[in-house]
Amino acid sequence: MIKGRDGLLSTLNLDRWNDAGFSTIEHIAPQNAGVNGWDPKIYEDSSTVHMLGNLTLLPKVENSSASDRSWELKRLMFRALSAKTVEEAEKTLALASQEGIYLGDGAEAIIRRARHLPLVSSLAQRDEEWTEAFIRDRSERLCSLAWDSLAPWLDL
């Protein structure tokens, strides 16, 4: 039997929506310009970093740990946090360590205690750099998805 992660089957239901663990918004590219190799174009227009395409929901502890880390480290965190099993999360961390990518003991402990976070799985799958253009494209796509869901409900 393979042990699944806590929260594996629930995505965005009423209980999860009201869960205090998801009360924080993570800026994927940090709000602080010039840290850890982020694309400088992201910071040319001060509104870009706050666009929907640069945001995701994270529990408070995981959000604090993600902080101003590089895209490479945040992507690793998202991969481990969205792993469907404990073994998959451990394998993700071990492979990264073999490649010389290390989050630190505190962040790895947080990941090991975290429940499954399917909301970040699409972020974890992005192998390319996190750029200003991608933030704009992702913002448009997320707004389009929201509109497609809301328009019929609003009878528009």
RODO-2510 file (C-alpha; in nm, 4 decimals, decimal comma):
residues 156
     n   res          X          Y          Z
     1     m     0,0000     0,0000     0,0000
     2     i     0,1284     0,3468    -0,0921
     3     k     0,0579     0,6150     0,1645
     4     g    -0,1127     0,9203     0,0146
     5     r    -0,0621     1,2728     0,1435
     6     d    -0,3174     1,4428     0,3697
     7     g    -0,5676     1,6348     0,1588
     8     l    -0,5075     1,4276    -0,1564
     9     l    -0,8616     1,4235    -0,2918
    10     s    -0,9929     1,7617    -0,1860
    11     t    -0,9086     2,0510    -0,4144
    12     l    -1,1193     2,3598    -0,3743
    13     n    -1,4322     2,2659    -0,1843
    14     l    -1,6118     2,4689     0,0836
    15     d    -1,4054     2,3201     0,3679
    16     r    -1,0794     2,3987     0,1857
    17     w    -1,2021     2,7498     0,0958
    18     n    -1,2684     2,8216     0,4642
    19     d    -0,9493     2,6493     0,5804
    20     a    -0,7203     2,8974     0,7575
    21     g    -0,4283     2,7055     0,6061
    22     f    -0,5070     2,8670     0,2708
    23     s    -0,5505     3,2189     0,3957
    24     t    -0,2269     3,3505     0,2431
    25     i    -0,1382     3,4479    -0,1107
    26     e     0,2078     3,3598    -0,2387
    27     h     0,3756     3,5903    -0,4882
    28     i     0,5631     3,3423    -0,7066
    29     a     0,8083     3,6076    -0,8272
    30     p     0,8783     3,7831    -0,4957
    31     q     0,7574     4,1333    -0,4238
    32     n     1,1187     4,2342    -0,3554
    33     a     1,2966     4,3187    -0,6802
    34     g     1,6483     4,1963    -0,7475
    35     v     1,6503     3,8892    -0,5243
    36     n     1,7707     3,5424    -0,6231
    37     g     1,7955     3,5814    -0,9998
    38     w     1,4379     3,6676    -1,0923
    39     d     1,3729     3,8166    -1,4391
    40     p     1,4289     4,1950    -1,4000
    41     k     1,1514     4,2640    -1,6566
    42     i     0,9004     4,1441    -1,3961
    43     y     0,9825     4,4518    -1,1888
    44     e     0,9860     4,7140    -1,4664
    45     d     0,6115     4,7677    -1,4205
    46     s     0,5389     4,7574    -1,0482
    47     s     0,1933     4,6047    -1,1071
    48     t     0,3269     4,2895    -1,2776
    49     v     0,4373     4,1224    -0,9551
    50     h     0,0836     4,1617    -0,8169
    51     m    -0,0970     4,0236    -1,1239
    52     l    -0,3154     3,7150    -1,0809
    53     g    -0,0735     3,5134    -1,2944
    54     n     0,1994     3,5638    -1,0353
    55     l    -0,0134     3,4531    -0,7406
    56     t    -0,1149     3,1241    -0,5828
    57     l    -0,2718     3,0127    -0,2574
    58     l    -0,0455     2,8484    -0,0016
    59     p    -0,0824     2,7635     0,3650
    60     k     0,0867     3,0195     0,5903
    61     v     0,3855     2,8054     0,6896
    62     e     0,4639     2,6970     0,3322
    63     n     0,4223     3,0553     0,2102
    64     s     0,6675     3,1837     0,4708
    65     s     0,9154     2,9158     0,3674
    66     a     0,8814     2,9997    -0,0041
    67     s     0,9453     3,3690     0,0702
    68     d     1,2032     3,5236    -0,1669
    69     r     1,3522     3,1970    -0,2927
    70     s     1,4610     3,1568    -0,6540
    71     w     1,2256     3,0117    -0,9162
    72     e     1,4355     2,6934    -0,9181
    73     l     1,3806     2,6428    -0,5436
    74     k     1,0140     2,7428    -0,5481
    75     r     0,9495     2,5018    -0,8363
    76     l     1,1140     2,2254    -0,6327
    77     m     0,8938     2,3128    -0,3360
    78     f     0,5822     2,3095    -0,5571
    79     r     0,6823     1,9704    -0,7007
    80     a     0,7287     1,8200    -0,3555
    81     l     0,4139     1,9840    -0,2148
    82     s     0,2002     1,8617    -0,5058
    83     a     0,3383     1,5063    -0,4922
    84     k     0,0538     1,2587    -0,4486
    85     t     0,2450     1,0277    -0,2146
    86     v     0,4978     1,0684     0,0628
    87     e     0,7397     0,8546    -0,1403
    88     e     0,7009     1,0797    -0,4462
    89     a     0,7738     1,3890    -0,2352
    90     e     1,0834     1,2231    -0,0845
    91     k     1,2040     1,1158    -0,4302
    92     t     1,1615     1,4729    -0,5576
    93     l     1,3749     1,6086    -0,2731
    94     a     1,6372     1,3336    -0,3153
    95     l     1,6723     1,3900    -0,6915
    96     a     1,7101     1,7635    -0,6376
    97     s     1,9758     1,7020    -0,3748
    98     q     2,1681     1,4802    -0,6184
    99     e     2,1642     1,7734    -0,8641
   100     g     2,2983     2,0064    -0,5943
   101     i     1,9634     2,1750    -0,5274
   102     y     1,8910     2,1911    -0,1568
   103     l     1,6102     2,3729     0,0201
   104     g     1,7529     2,3490     0,3688
   105     d     1,6478     2,1365     0,6646
   106     g     1,3689     2,3691     0,7781
   107     a     1,1985     2,3879     0,4376
   108     e     1,2326     2,0143     0,3826
   109     a     1,0778     1,9473     0,7239
   110     i     0,7856     2,1735     0,6333
   111     i     0,7373     1,9843     0,3064
   112     r     0,7474     1,6487     0,4854
   113     r     0,4735     1,7622     0,7274
   114     a     0,2589     1,9352     0,4647
   115     r    -0,0585     1,7970     0,3231
   116     h    -0,0990     1,7401    -0,0510
   117     l    -0,1365     2,0751    -0,2325
   118     p    -0,2849     2,0086    -0,5771
   119     l    -0,3269     2,3831    -0,6407
   120     v     0,0467     2,4153    -0,7110
   121     s     0,0837     2,1124    -0,9380
   122     s     0,0552     2,3177    -1,2586
   123     l     0,3284     2,5505    -1,1295
   124     a     0,5473     2,2508    -1,0501
   125     q     0,5224     2,1330    -1,4103
   126     r     0,6663     2,4530    -1,5589
   127     d     1,0236     2,3776    -1,6628
   128     e     1,0835     2,7137    -1,8304
   129     e     1,1854     3,0309    -1,6508
   130     w     0,9208     3,2410    -1,4743
   131     t     0,9039     3,5561    -1,6859
   132     e     0,7042     3,8754    -1,7179
   133     a     0,5482     3,7463    -2,0425
   134     f     0,4422     3,4214    -1,8768
   135     i     0,2877     3,6088    -1,5832
   136     r     0,0782     3,8124    -1,8285
   137     d    -0,0229     3,5020    -2,0276
   138     r    -0,1108     3,3099    -1,7103
   139     s    -0,3127     3,6057    -1,5810
   140     e    -0,5168     3,6143    -1,9022
   141     r    -0,5708     3,2378    -1,8909
   142     l    -0,6836     3,2359    -1,5263
   143     c    -0,9214     3,5266    -1,5876
   144     s    -1,0583     3,3478    -1,8938
   145     l    -1,1199     3,0316    -1,6921
   146     a    -1,2943     3,2326    -1,4211
   147     w    -1,5089     3,4124    -1,6787
   148     d    -1,6038     3,0846    -1,8481
   149     s    -1,7219     2,9505    -1,5118
   150     l    -1,8975     3,2651    -1,3905
   151     a    -2,0651     3,3953    -1,7084
   152     p    -2,3263     3,1161    -1,7318
   153     w    -2,3960     3,1417    -1,3600
   154     l    -2,4481     3,5191    -1,4009
   155     d    -2,6623     3,4504    -1,7092
   156     l    -2,4296     3,6545    -1,9331
***
